Amino acid sequence: MLLIHCPNCGPRDETEFHYGGQAHVAYPEDPYALTDREWAEYLFYRENSRGAFAEMWSHSAGCRKWFNAVRDTATYDFTAIYPIGSPRPDTQGEVR
């Protein structure tokens, strides 16, 4: 069982959460000016790197609020939890 730390509710079972994709993907300033290829790249193309990866999560079976997390894609360990809209924290320090 994987425990995810909700910033509002505390540690909870992973089954209470919903993965929302890569964090920090900026919405295009003028989406109507994009070509079909550029729009498709915005919608569907995301990084898929091994190691620390910034993601969005929702506590869908709890407070229903969204937050960002840095998770190691190889070990599934969460190294940081932080609010939506905040910059990605340095994850070299203490594991949370």
KEDREN-545602 format. One record per atom (N, C-alpha, C): atom name; x, y, z. Coordinates in Angstrom, 3 decimals. Each point is the difference from the previous one (the first is absolute). Example, Ala and Ser with C-alpha at 12.3 -4.5 7.8 and 13.67 -1.06 7.14 Angstrom:
BEGIN
<kemi><tike>N</tike><xx>13.190</xx><yy>-5.690</yy><zz>7.800</zz></kemi>
<kemi><tike>CA</tike><xx>-0.890</xx><yy>1.190</yy><zz>0.000</zz></kemi>
<kemi><tike>C</tike><xx>0.900</xx><yy>1.200</yy><zz>0.000</zz></kemi>
<kemi><tike>N</tike><xx>-0.350</xx><yy>1.050</yy><zz>-0.720</zz></kemi>
<kemi><tike>CA</tike><xx>0.820</xx><yy>1.190</yy><zz>0.060</zz></kemi>
<kemi><tike>C</tike><xx>-0.770</xx><yy>1.090</yy><zz>0.730</zz></kemi>
END
This chain:
BEGIN
<kemi><tike>N</tike><xx>0.845</xx><yy>-1.175</yy><zz>0.000</zz></kemi>
<kemi><tike>CA</tike><xx>-0.845</xx><yy>1.175</yy><zz>0.000</zz></kemi>
<kemi><tike>C</tike><xx>0.893</xx><yy>1.243</yy><zz>0.000</zz></kemi>
<kemi><tike>N</tike><xx>-0.343</xx><yy>0.947</yy><zz>-0.832</zz></kemi>
<kemi><tike>CA</tike><xx>0.723</xx><yy>1.254</yy><zz>-0.106</zz></kemi>
<kemi><tike>C</tike><xx>-0.766</xx><yy>1.075</yy><zz>0.748</zz></kemi>
<kemi><tike>N</tike><xx>0.677</xx><yy>0.705</yy><zz>0.901</zz></kemi>
<kemi><tike>CA</tike><xx>-0.613</xx><yy>1.115</yy><zz>0.705</zz></kemi>
<kemi><tike>C</tike><xx>0.398</xx><yy>1.299</yy><zz>-0.689</zz></kemi>
<kemi><tike>N</tike><xx>-0.978</xx><yy>0.832</yy><zz>-0.255</zz></kemi>
<kemi><tike>CA</tike><xx>0.239</xx><yy>1.316</yy><zz>-0.588</zz></kemi>
<kemi><tike>C</tike><xx>-0.391</xx><yy>1.032</yy><zz>1.047</zz></kemi>
<kemi><tike>N</tike><xx>0.859</xx><yy>0.976</yy><zz>0.205</zz></kemi>
<kemi><tike>CA</tike><xx>-0.250</xx><yy>1.031</yy><zz>1.000</zz></kemi>
<kemi><tike>C</tike><xx>-0.824</xx><yy>1.135</yy><zz>-0.621</zz></kemi>
<kemi><tike>N</tike><xx>-1.277</xx><yy>0.067</yy><zz>0.356</zz></kemi>
<kemi><tike>CA</tike><xx>-0.843</xx><yy>1.119</yy><zz>-0.438</zz></kemi>
<kemi><tike>C</tike><xx>0.353</xx><yy>1.204</yy><zz>0.868</zz></kemi>
<kemi><tike>N</tike><xx>0.263</xx><yy>1.174</yy><zz>-0.598</zz></kemi>
<kemi><tike>CA</tike><xx>0.352</xx><yy>1.167</yy><zz>0.815</zz></kemi>
<kemi><tike>C</tike><xx>-1.146</xx><yy>0.468</yy><zz>0.898</zz></kemi>
<kemi><tike>N</tike><xx>-1.225</xx><yy>-0.430</yy><zz>-0.269</zz></kemi>
<kemi><tike>CA</tike><xx>-1.149</xx><yy>0.413</yy><zz>0.809</zz></kemi>
<kemi><tike>C</tike><xx>-0.465</xx><yy>-1.066</yy><zz>0.981</zz></kemi>
<kemi><tike>N</tike><xx>0.138</xx><yy>-1.264</yy><zz>-0.374</zz></kemi>
<kemi><tike>CA</tike><xx>-0.565</xx><yy>-1.101</yy><zz>0.795</zz></kemi>
<kemi><tike>C</tike><xx>1.046</xx><yy>-0.901</yy><zz>0.645</zz></kemi>
<kemi><tike>N</tike><xx>1.258</xx><yy>0.123</yy><zz>-0.393</zz></kemi>
<kemi><tike>CA</tike><xx>1.043</xx><yy>-0.871</yy><zz>0.526</zz></kemi>
<kemi><tike>C</tike><xx>0.172</xx><yy>-1.245</yy><zz>-0.854</zz></kemi>
<kemi><tike>N</tike><xx>0.777</xx><yy>-0.964</yy><zz>0.491</zz></kemi>
<kemi><tike>CA</tike><xx>0.264</xx><yy>-1.220</yy><zz>-0.771</zz></kemi>
<kemi><tike>C</tike><xx>-1.261</xx><yy>-0.827</yy><zz>-0.219</zz></kemi>
<kemi><tike>N</tike><xx>-0.203</xx><yy>-0.430</yy><zz>-1.243</zz></kemi>
<kemi><tike>CA</tike><xx>-1.161</xx><yy>-0.809</yy><zz>-0.365</zz></kemi>
<kemi><tike>C</tike><xx>0.421</xx><yy>-1.062</yy><zz>-1.011</zz></kemi>
<kemi><tike>N</tike><xx>-0.821</xx><yy>-1.026</yy><zz>-0.141</zz></kemi>
<kemi><tike>CA</tike><xx>0.257</xx><yy>-1.073</yy><zz>-0.940</zz></kemi>
<kemi><tike>C</tike><xx>-0.066</xx><yy>0.518</yy><zz>-1.441</zz></kemi>
<kemi><tike>N</tike><xx>0.819</xx><yy>-0.550</yy><zz>-0.857</zz></kemi>
<kemi><tike>CA</tike><xx>0.061</xx><yy>0.437</yy><zz>-1.396</zz></kemi>
<kemi><tike>C</tike><xx>-1.329</xx><yy>-0.118</yy><zz>-0.738</zz></kemi>
<kemi><tike>N</tike><xx>-0.882</xx><yy>-0.882</yy><zz>0.441</zz></kemi>
<kemi><tike>CA</tike><xx>-1.280</xx><yy>-0.184</yy><zz>-0.680</zz></kemi>
<kemi><tike>C</tike><xx>-0.911</xx><yy>1.216</yy><zz>0.129</zz></kemi>
<kemi><tike>N</tike><xx>0.318</xx><yy>0.927</yy><zz>0.903</zz></kemi>
<kemi><tike>CA</tike><xx>-0.805</xx><yy>1.205</yy><zz>0.179</zz></kemi>
<kemi><tike>C</tike><xx>0.386</xx><yy>1.126</yy><zz>-0.956</zz></kemi>
<kemi><tike>N</tike><xx>1.048</xx><yy>-0.211</yy><zz>-0.801</zz></kemi>
<kemi><tike>CA</tike><xx>0.554</xx><yy>1.067</yy><zz>-0.824</zz></kemi>
<kemi><tike>C</tike><xx>-0.185</xx><yy>-0.264</yy><zz>-1.483</zz></kemi>
<kemi><tike>N</tike><xx>0.056</xx><yy>1.090</yy><zz>-0.757</zz></kemi>
<kemi><tike>CA</tike><xx>-0.105</xx><yy>-0.056</yy><zz>-1.454</zz></kemi>
<kemi><tike>C</tike><xx>1.206</xx><yy>0.727</yy><zz>-0.591</zz></kemi>
<kemi><tike>N</tike><xx>0.699</xx><yy>-0.671</yy><zz>-0.900</zz></kemi>
<kemi><tike>CA</tike><xx>1.160</xx><yy>0.578</yy><zz>-0.673</zz></kemi>
<kemi><tike>C</tike><xx>-0.466</xx><yy>0.987</yy><zz>-1.062</zz></kemi>
<kemi><tike>N</tike><xx>0.619</xx><yy>1.171</yy><zz>-0.056</zz></kemi>
<kemi><tike>CA</tike><xx>-0.429</xx><yy>1.030</yy><zz>-0.940</zz></kemi>
<kemi><tike>C</tike><xx>0.995</xx><yy>0.333</yy><zz>-1.086</zz></kemi>
<kemi><tike>N</tike><xx>1.095</xx><yy>-0.718</yy><zz>-0.078</zz></kemi>
<kemi><tike>CA</tike><xx>0.969</xx><yy>0.257</yy><zz>-1.060</zz></kemi>
<kemi><tike>C</tike><xx>1.167</xx><yy>0.863</yy><zz>0.443</zz></kemi>
<kemi><tike>N</tike><xx>0.801</xx><yy>0.369</yy><zz>-0.960</zz></kemi>
<kemi><tike>CA</tike><xx>1.204</xx><yy>0.791</yy><zz>0.236</zz></kemi>
<kemi><tike>C</tike><xx>-0.360</xx><yy>1.383</yy><zz>0.526</zz></kemi>
<kemi><tike>N</tike><xx>0.711</xx><yy>0.446</yy><zz>1.014</zz></kemi>
<kemi><tike>CA</tike><xx>-0.209</xx><yy>1.340</yy><zz>0.560</zz></kemi>
<kemi><tike>C</tike><xx>0.794</xx><yy>1.036</yy><zz>-0.798</zz></kemi>
<kemi><tike>N</tike><xx>-0.380</xx><yy>1.232</yy><zz>0.156</zz></kemi>
<kemi><tike>CA</tike><xx>0.707</xx><yy>1.159</yy><zz>-0.575</zz></kemi>
<kemi><tike>C</tike><xx>-0.033</xx><yy>0.036</yy><zz>-1.526</zz></kemi>
<kemi><tike>N</tike><xx>-1.076</xx><yy>-0.454</yy><zz>-0.594</zz></kemi>
<kemi><tike>CA</tike><xx>-0.180</xx><yy>0.102</yy><zz>-1.452</zz></kemi>
<kemi><tike>C</tike><xx>-0.829</xx><yy>1.260</yy><zz>-0.246</zz></kemi>
<kemi><tike>N</tike><xx>0.618</xx><yy>1.002</yy><zz>-0.561</zz></kemi>
<kemi><tike>CA</tike><xx>-0.664</xx><yy>1.298</yy><zz>-0.187</zz></kemi>
<kemi><tike>C</tike><xx>-1.017</xx><yy>-0.056</yy><zz>-1.149</zz></kemi>
<kemi><tike>N</tike><xx>-1.171</xx><yy>0.563</yy><zz>0.248</zz></kemi>
<kemi><tike>CA</tike><xx>-1.032</xx><yy>0.102</yy><zz>-1.032</zz></kemi>
<kemi><tike>C</tike><xx>0.468</xx><yy>1.003</yy><zz>-1.051</zz></kemi>
<kemi><tike>N</tike><xx>-0.184</xx><yy>-0.273</yy><zz>-1.279</zz></kemi>
<kemi><tike>CA</tike><xx>0.444</xx><yy>0.932</yy><zz>-1.048</zz></kemi>
<kemi><tike>C</tike><xx>-0.669</xx><yy>1.373</yy><zz>0.154</zz></kemi>
<kemi><tike>N</tike><xx>0.770</xx><yy>1.060</yy><zz>-0.231</zz></kemi>
<kemi><tike>CA</tike><xx>-0.538</xx><yy>1.362</yy><zz>0.119</zz></kemi>
<kemi><tike>C</tike><xx>-1.141</xx><yy>0.241</yy><zz>-0.986</zz></kemi>
<kemi><tike>N</tike><xx>0.169</xx><yy>-0.455</yy><zz>-1.231</zz></kemi>
<kemi><tike>CA</tike><xx>-1.048</xx><yy>0.151</yy><zz>-1.013</zz></kemi>
<kemi><tike>C</tike><xx>-0.235</xx><yy>-1.351</yy><zz>-0.671</zz></kemi>
<kemi><tike>N</tike><xx>-0.848</xx><yy>-0.847</yy><zz>0.582</zz></kemi>
<kemi><tike>CA</tike><xx>-0.173</xx><yy>-1.336</yy><zz>-0.560</zz></kemi>
<kemi><tike>C</tike><xx>-0.570</xx><yy>-0.003</yy><zz>-1.414</zz></kemi>
<kemi><tike>N</tike><xx>-0.729</xx><yy>1.049</yy><zz>-0.364</zz></kemi>
<kemi><tike>CA</tike><xx>-0.575</xx><yy>0.068</yy><zz>-1.347</zz></kemi>
<kemi><tike>C</tike><xx>1.058</xx><yy>0.264</yy><zz>-1.075</zz></kemi>
<kemi><tike>N</tike><xx>1.162</xx><yy>0.477</yy><zz>0.402</zz></kemi>
<kemi><tike>CA</tike><xx>1.074</xx><yy>0.260</yy><zz>-0.951</zz></kemi>
<kemi><tike>C</tike><xx>0.860</xx><yy>-1.238</yy><zz>-0.259</zz></kemi>
<kemi><tike>N</tike><xx>-0.221</xx><yy>-1.072</yy><zz>0.761</zz></kemi>
<kemi><tike>CA</tike><xx>0.808</xx><yy>-1.205</yy><zz>-0.163</zz></kemi>
<kemi><tike>C</tike><xx>-0.439</xx><yy>-0.805</yy><zz>-1.221</zz></kemi>
<kemi><tike>N</tike><xx>0.969</xx><yy>-0.642</yy><zz>-0.611</zz></kemi>
<kemi><tike>CA</tike><xx>-0.326</xx><yy>-0.942</yy><zz>-1.072</zz></kemi>
<kemi><tike>C</tike><xx>-0.572</xx><yy>-1.265</yy><zz>0.646</zz></kemi>
<kemi><tike>N</tike><xx>-0.569</xx><yy>-0.855</yy><zz>-0.803</zz></kemi>
<kemi><tike>CA</tike><xx>-0.523</xx><yy>-1.259</yy><zz>0.534</zz></kemi>
<kemi><tike>C</tike><xx>1.102</xx><yy>-0.810</yy><zz>0.672</zz></kemi>
<kemi><tike>N</tike><xx>1.174</xx><yy>-0.007</yy><zz>-0.600</zz></kemi>
<kemi><tike>CA</tike><xx>1.129</xx><yy>-0.742</yy><zz>0.578</zz></kemi>
<kemi><tike>C</tike><xx>0.421</xx><yy>0.599</yy><zz>1.336</zz></kemi>
<kemi><tike>N</tike><xx>0.093</xx><yy>1.336</yy><zz>0.088</zz></kemi>
<kemi><tike>CA</tike><xx>0.380</xx><yy>0.646</yy><zz>1.262</zz></kemi>
<kemi><tike>C</tike><xx>-1.041</xx><yy>-0.264</yy><zz>1.091</zz></kemi>
<kemi><tike>N</tike><xx>-1.285</xx><yy>0.040</yy><zz>-0.367</zz></kemi>
<kemi><tike>CA</tike><xx>-1.063</xx><yy>-0.270</yy><zz>0.971</zz></kemi>
<kemi><tike>C</tike><xx>0.064</xx><yy>-1.456</yy><zz>0.475</zz></kemi>
<kemi><tike>N</tike><xx>0.245</xx><yy>-0.926</yy><zz>-0.921</zz></kemi>
<kemi><tike>CA</tike><xx>0.128</xx><yy>-1.409</yy><zz>0.364</zz></kemi>
<kemi><tike>C</tike><xx>1.202</xx><yy>-0.216</yy><zz>0.919</zz></kemi>
<kemi><tike>N</tike><xx>1.107</xx><yy>0.687</yy><zz>-0.267</zz></kemi>
<kemi><tike>CA</tike><xx>1.176</xx><yy>-0.117</yy><zz>0.863</zz></kemi>
<kemi><tike>C</tike><xx>-0.296</xx><yy>0.521</yy><zz>1.400</zz></kemi>
<kemi><tike>N</tike><xx>-0.752</xx><yy>1.102</yy><zz>0.094</zz></kemi>
<kemi><tike>CA</tike><xx>-0.382</xx><yy>0.513</yy><zz>1.314</zz></kemi>
<kemi><tike>C</tike><xx>-0.888</xx><yy>-1.011</yy><zz>0.737</zz></kemi>
<kemi><tike>N</tike><xx>-0.966</xx><yy>-0.571</yy><zz>-0.684</zz></kemi>
<kemi><tike>CA</tike><xx>-0.954</xx><yy>-0.906</yy><zz>0.642</zz></kemi>
<kemi><tike>C</tike><xx>0.575</xx><yy>-1.359</yy><zz>0.368</zz></kemi>
<kemi><tike>N</tike><xx>0.832</xx><yy>-0.572</yy><zz>-0.870</zz></kemi>
<kemi><tike>CA</tike><xx>0.358</xx><yy>-1.401</yy><zz>0.147</zz></kemi>
<kemi><tike>C</tike><xx>1.466</xx><yy>-0.298</yy><zz>0.286</zz></kemi>
<kemi><tike>N</tike><xx>0.903</xx><yy>0.900</yy><zz>-0.298</zz></kemi>
<kemi><tike>CA</tike><xx>1.421</xx><yy>-0.301</yy><zz>0.152</zz></kemi>
<kemi><tike>C</tike><xx>0.488</xx><yy>0.485</yy><zz>1.355</zz></kemi>
<kemi><tike>N</tike><xx>0.472</xx><yy>-0.944</yy><zz>0.803</zz></kemi>
<kemi><tike>CA</tike><xx>0.525</xx><yy>0.310</yy><zz>1.327</zz></kemi>
<kemi><tike>C</tike><xx>1.330</xx><yy>-0.711</yy><zz>0.184</zz></kemi>
<kemi><tike>N</tike><xx>0.760</xx><yy>0.497</yy><zz>0.957</zz></kemi>
<kemi><tike>CA</tike><xx>1.255</xx><yy>-0.654</yy><zz>0.339</zz></kemi>
<kemi><tike>C</tike><xx>-0.310</xx><yy>-1.373</yy><zz>0.589</zz></kemi>
<kemi><tike>N</tike><xx>0.938</xx><yy>-0.890</yy><zz>-0.129</zz></kemi>
<kemi><tike>CA</tike><xx>-0.142</xx><yy>-1.326</yy><zz>0.587</zz></kemi>
<kemi><tike>C</tike><xx>1.367</xx><yy>-0.417</yy><zz>0.510</zz></kemi>
<kemi><tike>N</tike><xx>0.537</xx><yy>0.826</yy><zz>0.882</zz></kemi>
<kemi><tike>CA</tike><xx>1.359</xx><yy>-0.225</yy><zz>0.464</zz></kemi>
<kemi><tike>C</tike><xx>0.042</xx><yy>-0.946</yy><zz>1.198</zz></kemi>
<kemi><tike>N</tike><xx>1.126</xx><yy>-0.633</yy><zz>0.154</zz></kemi>
<kemi><tike>CA</tike><xx>0.225</xx><yy>-0.876</yy><zz>1.149</zz></kemi>
<kemi><tike>C</tike><xx>0.577</xx><yy>0.844</yy><zz>1.121</zz></kemi>
<kemi><tike>N</tike><xx>-0.524</xx><yy>-0.172</yy><zz>1.206</zz></kemi>
<kemi><tike>CA</tike><xx>0.499</xx><yy>0.743</yy><zz>1.146</zz></kemi>
<kemi><tike>C</tike><xx>-1.039</xx><yy>0.983</yy><zz>0.506</zz></kemi>
<kemi><tike>N</tike><xx>0.470</xx><yy>1.067</yy><zz>0.634</zz></kemi>
<kemi><tike>CA</tike><xx>-0.891</xx><yy>0.994</yy><zz>0.610</zz></kemi>
<kemi><tike>C</tike><xx>-0.831</xx><yy>0.700</yy><zz>-1.077</zz></kemi>
<kemi><tike>N</tike><xx>-1.315</xx><yy>-0.014</yy><zz>0.185</zz></kemi>
<kemi><tike>CA</tike><xx>-0.925</xx><yy>0.531</yy><zz>-1.005</zz></kemi>
<kemi><tike>C</tike><xx>-1.113</xx><yy>0.759</yy><zz>0.703</zz></kemi>
<kemi><tike>N</tike><xx>-0.270</xx><yy>1.235</yy><zz>-0.428</zz></kemi>
<kemi><tike>CA</tike><xx>-1.059</xx><yy>0.823</yy><zz>0.604</zz></kemi>
<kemi><tike>C</tike><xx>-1.343</xx><yy>-0.374</yy><zz>-0.603</zz></kemi>
<kemi><tike>N</tike><xx>-0.979</xx><yy>-0.304</yy><zz>0.882</zz></kemi>
<kemi><tike>CA</tike><xx>-1.313</xx><yy>-0.463</yy><zz>-0.436</zz></kemi>
<kemi><tike>C</tike><xx>-1.103</xx><yy>0.733</yy><zz>0.749</zz></kemi>
<kemi><tike>N</tike><xx>-1.209</xx><yy>-0.012</yy><zz>-0.566</zz></kemi>
<kemi><tike>CA</tike><xx>-1.185</xx><yy>0.522</yy><zz>0.673</zz></kemi>
<kemi><tike>C</tike><xx>-0.790</xx><yy>-1.188</yy><zz>0.549</zz></kemi>
<kemi><tike>N</tike><xx>-0.542</xx><yy>0.171</yy><zz>1.204</zz></kemi>
<kemi><tike>CA</tike><xx>-0.817</xx><yy>-1.030</yy><zz>0.635</zz></kemi>
<kemi><tike>C</tike><xx>-1.224</xx><yy>0.651</yy><zz>0.621</zz></kemi>
<kemi><tike>N</tike><xx>-1.094</xx><yy>-0.757</yy><zz>0.051</zz></kemi>
<kemi><tike>CA</tike><xx>-1.229</xx><yy>0.452</yy><zz>0.642</zz></kemi>
<kemi><tike>C</tike><xx>-0.386</xx><yy>-1.016</yy><zz>1.072</zz></kemi>
<kemi><tike>N</tike><xx>-0.374</xx><yy>0.510</yy><zz>1.171</zz></kemi>
<kemi><tike>CA</tike><xx>-0.494</xx><yy>-0.890</yy><zz>1.058</zz></kemi>
<kemi><tike>C</tike><xx>-1.493</xx><yy>-0.184</yy><zz>-0.240</zz></kemi>
<kemi><tike>N</tike><xx>-0.316</xx><yy>-0.805</yy><zz>-0.987</zz></kemi>
<kemi><tike>CA</tike><xx>-1.369</xx><yy>-0.132</yy><zz>-0.501</zz></kemi>
<kemi><tike>C</tike><xx>-0.969</xx><yy>-0.645</yy><zz>0.993</zz></kemi>
<kemi><tike>N</tike><xx>0.483</xx><yy>-0.826</yy><zz>0.907</zz></kemi>
<kemi><tike>CA</tike><xx>-0.886</xx><yy>-0.643</yy><zz>0.978</zz></kemi>
<kemi><tike>C</tike><xx>0.121</xx><yy>0.657</yy><zz>1.374</zz></kemi>
<kemi><tike>N</tike><xx>0.590</xx><yy>1.179</yy><zz>0.029</zz></kemi>
<kemi><tike>CA</tike><xx>0.167</xx><yy>0.716</yy><zz>1.263</zz></kemi>
<kemi><tike>C</tike><xx>-0.429</xx><yy>1.443</yy><zz>-0.149</zz></kemi>
<kemi><tike>N</tike><xx>0.954</xx><yy>0.913</yy><zz>0.118</zz></kemi>
<kemi><tike>CA</tike><xx>-0.301</xx><yy>1.436</yy><zz>-0.058</zz></kemi>
<kemi><tike>C</tike><xx>-0.284</xx><yy>0.487</yy><zz>-1.418</zz></kemi>
<kemi><tike>N</tike><xx>0.306</xx><yy>-0.813</yy><zz>-1.010</zz></kemi>
<kemi><tike>CA</tike><xx>-0.244</xx><yy>0.291</yy><zz>-1.413</zz></kemi>
<kemi><tike>C</tike><xx>0.853</xx><yy>1.164</yy><zz>-0.526</zz></kemi>
<kemi><tike>N</tike><xx>1.075</xx><yy>0.322</yy><zz>0.666</zz></kemi>
<kemi><tike>CA</tike><xx>0.870</xx><yy>1.092</yy><zz>-0.434</zz></kemi>
<kemi><tike>C</tike><xx>1.199</xx><yy>-0.542</yy><zz>-0.768</zz></kemi>
<kemi><tike>N</tike><xx>0.487</xx><yy>0.840</yy><zz>-0.919</zz></kemi>
<kemi><tike>CA</tike><xx>1.158</xx><yy>-0.338</yy><zz>-0.815</zz></kemi>
<kemi><tike>C</tike><xx>1.271</xx><yy>0.502</yy><zz>0.669</zz></kemi>
<kemi><tike>N</tike><xx>1.103</xx><yy>-0.720</yy><zz>-0.232</zz></kemi>
<kemi><tike>CA</tike><xx>1.313</xx><yy>0.410</yy><zz>0.474</zz></kemi>
<kemi><tike>C</tike><xx>1.047</xx><yy>-0.572</yy><zz>-0.949</zz></kemi>
<kemi><tike>N</tike><xx>1.212</xx><yy>0.505</yy><zz>0.096</zz></kemi>
<kemi><tike>CA</tike><xx>1.107</xx><yy>-0.510</yy><zz>-0.795</zz></kemi>
<kemi><tike>C</tike><xx>0.867</xx><yy>-0.884</yy><zz>0.881</zz></kemi>
<kemi><tike>N</tike><xx>0.674</xx><yy>-0.930</yy><zz>-0.623</zz></kemi>
<kemi><tike>CA</tike><xx>0.921</xx><yy>-0.884</yy><zz>0.705</zz></kemi>
<kemi><tike>C</tike><xx>1.179</xx><yy>-0.318</yy><zz>-0.903</zz></kemi>
<kemi><tike>N</tike><xx>1.152</xx><yy>-0.213</yy><zz>0.618</zz></kemi>
<kemi><tike>CA</tike><xx>1.155</xx><yy>-0.515</yy><zz>-0.726</zz></kemi>
<kemi><tike>C</tike><xx>0.120</xx><yy>-1.458</yy><zz>0.410</zz></kemi>
<kemi><tike>N</tike><xx>-0.067</xx><yy>-0.879</yy><zz>-1.005</zz></kemi>
<kemi><tike>CA</tike><xx>0.040</xx><yy>-1.443</yy><zz>0.245</zz></kemi>
<kemi><tike>C</tike><xx>1.079</xx><yy>-0.626</yy><zz>-0.864</zz></kemi>
<kemi><tike>N</tike><xx>0.742</xx><yy>-0.924</yy><zz>0.572</zz></kemi>
<kemi><tike>CA</tike><xx>1.007</xx><yy>-0.736</yy><zz>-0.751</zz></kemi>
<kemi><tike>C</tike><xx>-0.714</xx><yy>-1.076</yy><zz>-0.811</zz></kemi>
<kemi><tike>N</tike><xx>0.108</xx><yy>0.070</yy><zz>-1.308</zz></kemi>
<kemi><tike>CA</tike><xx>-0.729</xx><yy>-0.929</yy><zz>-0.863</zz></kemi>
<kemi><tike>C</tike><xx>0.579</xx><yy>-1.407</yy><zz>0.027</zz></kemi>
<kemi><tike>N</tike><xx>1.190</xx><yy>-0.173</yy><zz>0.533</zz></kemi>
<kemi><tike>CA</tike><xx>0.595</xx><yy>-1.332</yy><zz>0.084</zz></kemi>
<kemi><tike>C</tike><xx>-0.357</xx><yy>-0.700</yy><zz>1.311</zz></kemi>
<kemi><tike>N</tike><xx>-0.094</xx><yy>0.765</yy><zz>1.088</zz></kemi>
<kemi><tike>CA</tike><xx>-0.247</xx><yy>-0.595</yy><zz>1.317</zz></kemi>
<kemi><tike>C</tike><xx>-1.385</xx><yy>0.316</yy><zz>0.552</zz></kemi>
<kemi><tike>N</tike><xx>-0.723</xx><yy>0.914</yy><zz>-0.622</zz></kemi>
<kemi><tike>CA</tike><xx>-1.318</xx><yy>0.475</yy><zz>0.442</zz></kemi>
<kemi><tike>C</tike><xx>0.053</xx><yy>0.824</yy><zz>1.282</zz></kemi>
<kemi><tike>N</tike><xx>1.179</xx><yy>0.326</yy><zz>0.502</zz></kemi>
<kemi><tike>CA</tike><xx>0.134</xx><yy>0.803</yy><zz>1.216</zz></kemi>
<kemi><tike>C</tike><xx>-0.346</xx><yy>1.452</yy><zz>-0.278</zz></kemi>
<kemi><tike>N</tike><xx>-0.840</xx><yy>0.580</yy><zz>0.853</zz></kemi>
<kemi><tike>CA</tike><xx>-0.325</xx><yy>1.424</yy><zz>-0.073</zz></kemi>
<kemi><tike>C</tike><xx>1.060</xx><yy>0.753</yy><zz>0.783</zz></kemi>
<kemi><tike>N</tike><xx>0.638</xx><yy>0.985</yy><zz>-0.631</zz></kemi>
<kemi><tike>CA</tike><xx>1.053</xx><yy>0.758</yy><zz>0.670</zz></kemi>
<kemi><tike>C</tike><xx>-0.431</xx><yy>1.407</yy><zz>0.377</zz></kemi>
<kemi><tike>N</tike><xx>-1.130</xx><yy>0.475</yy><zz>-0.541</zz></kemi>
<kemi><tike>CA</tike><xx>-0.506</xx><yy>1.333</yy><zz>0.351</zz></kemi>
<kemi><tike>C</tike><xx>-1.476</xx><yy>0.089</yy><zz>-0.347</zz></kemi>
<kemi><tike>N</tike><xx>-0.737</xx><yy>0.719</yy><zz>0.835</zz></kemi>
<kemi><tike>CA</tike><xx>-1.401</xx><yy>0.325</yy><zz>-0.234</zz></kemi>
<kemi><tike>C</tike><xx>-0.104</xx><yy>1.517</yy><zz>0.131</zz></kemi>
<kemi><tike>N</tike><xx>-0.646</xx><yy>0.669</yy><zz>-0.971</zz></kemi>
<kemi><tike>CA</tike><xx>-0.063</xx><yy>1.458</yy><zz>0.049</zz></kemi>
<kemi><tike>C</tike><xx>-1.236</xx><yy>0.505</yy><zz>-0.736</zz></kemi>
<kemi><tike>N</tike><xx>-0.453</xx><yy>1.223</yy><zz>0.299</zz></kemi>
<kemi><tike>CA</tike><xx>-1.250</xx><yy>0.518</yy><zz>-0.582</zz></kemi>
<kemi><tike>C</tike><xx>0.088</xx><yy>0.242</yy><zz>-1.505</zz></kemi>
<kemi><tike>N</tike><xx>-1.140</xx><yy>-0.123</yy><zz>-0.662</zz></kemi>
<kemi><tike>CA</tike><xx>-0.110</xx><yy>0.357</yy><zz>-1.412</zz></kemi>
<kemi><tike>C</tike><xx>0.364</xx><yy>1.484</yy><zz>-0.125</zz></kemi>
<kemi><tike>N</tike><xx>0.748</xx><yy>0.359</yy><zz>-1.016</zz></kemi>
<kemi><tike>CA</tike><xx>0.396</xx><yy>1.384</yy><zz>-0.214</zz></kemi>
<kemi><tike>C</tike><xx>1.339</xx><yy>0.355</yy><zz>0.620</zz></kemi>
<kemi><tike>N</tike><xx>0.516</xx><yy>-0.851</yy><zz>0.876</zz></kemi>
<kemi><tike>CA</tike><xx>1.314</xx><yy>0.233</yy><zz>0.606</zz></kemi>
<kemi><tike>C</tike><xx>1.077</xx><yy>-0.605</yy><zz>-0.896</zz></kemi>
<kemi><tike>N</tike><xx>1.205</xx><yy>0.572</yy><zz>0.044</zz></kemi>
<kemi><tike>CA</tike><xx>1.081</xx><yy>-0.588</yy><zz>-0.796</zz></kemi>
<kemi><tike>C</tike><xx>0.413</xx><yy>-1.359</yy><zz>0.567</zz></kemi>
<kemi><tike>N</tike><xx>0.576</xx><yy>-0.805</yy><zz>-0.849</zz></kemi>
<kemi><tike>CA</tike><xx>0.487</xx><yy>-1.317</yy><zz>0.432</zz></kemi>
<kemi><tike>C</tike><xx>1.105</xx><yy>0.179</yy><zz>1.035</zz></kemi>
<kemi><tike>N</tike><xx>-0.117</xx><yy>-0.657</yy><zz>1.155</zz></kemi>
<kemi><tike>CA</tike><xx>1.024</xx><yy>0.146</yy><zz>1.035</zz></kemi>
<kemi><tike>C</tike><xx>1.252</xx><yy>-0.810</yy><zz>-0.316</zz></kemi>
<kemi><tike>N</tike><xx>1.085</xx><yy>0.369</yy><zz>0.671</zz></kemi>
<kemi><tike>CA</tike><xx>1.241</xx><yy>-0.755</yy><zz>-0.100</zz></kemi>
<kemi><tike>C</tike><xx>-0.214</xx><yy>-1.315</yy><zz>0.746</zz></kemi>
<kemi><tike>N</tike><xx>0.168</xx><yy>-1.117</yy><zz>-0.670</zz></kemi>
<kemi><tike>CA</tike><xx>-0.252</xx><yy>-1.297</yy><zz>0.628</zz></kemi>
<kemi><tike>C</tike><xx>1.281</xx><yy>-0.703</yy><zz>0.425</zz></kemi>
<kemi><tike>N</tike><xx>1.081</xx><yy>0.731</yy><zz>0.109</zz></kemi>
<kemi><tike>CA</tike><xx>1.261</xx><yy>-0.593</yy><zz>0.433</zz></kemi>
<kemi><tike>C</tike><xx>0.048</xx><yy>-0.179</yy><zz>1.505</zz></kemi>
<kemi><tike>N</tike><xx>-0.855</xx><yy>0.700</yy><zz>0.733</zz></kemi>
<kemi><tike>CA</tike><xx>0.016</xx><yy>-0.037</yy><zz>1.466</zz></kemi>
<kemi><tike>C</tike><xx>-0.797</xx><yy>-1.154</yy><zz>0.565</zz></kemi>
<kemi><tike>N</tike><xx>-0.690</xx><yy>0.277</yy><zz>1.070</zz></kemi>
<kemi><tike>CA</tike><xx>-0.752</xx><yy>-0.997</yy><zz>0.750</zz></kemi>
<kemi><tike>C</tike><xx>-1.153</xx><yy>-0.590</yy><zz>-0.807</zz></kemi>
<kemi><tike>N</tike><xx>-0.205</xx><yy>-1.281</yy><zz>0.124</zz></kemi>
<kemi><tike>CA</tike><xx>-1.102</xx><yy>-0.689</yy><zz>-0.665</zz></kemi>
<kemi><tike>C</tike><xx>-1.253</xx><yy>0.177</yy><zz>0.848</zz></kemi>
<kemi><tike>N</tike><xx>-1.087</xx><yy>0.296</yy><zz>-0.653</zz></kemi>
<kemi><tike>CA</tike><xx>-1.272</xx><yy>0.194</yy><zz>0.707</zz></kemi>
<kemi><tike>C</tike><xx>-0.958</xx><yy>-1.108</yy><zz>-0.339</zz></kemi>
END
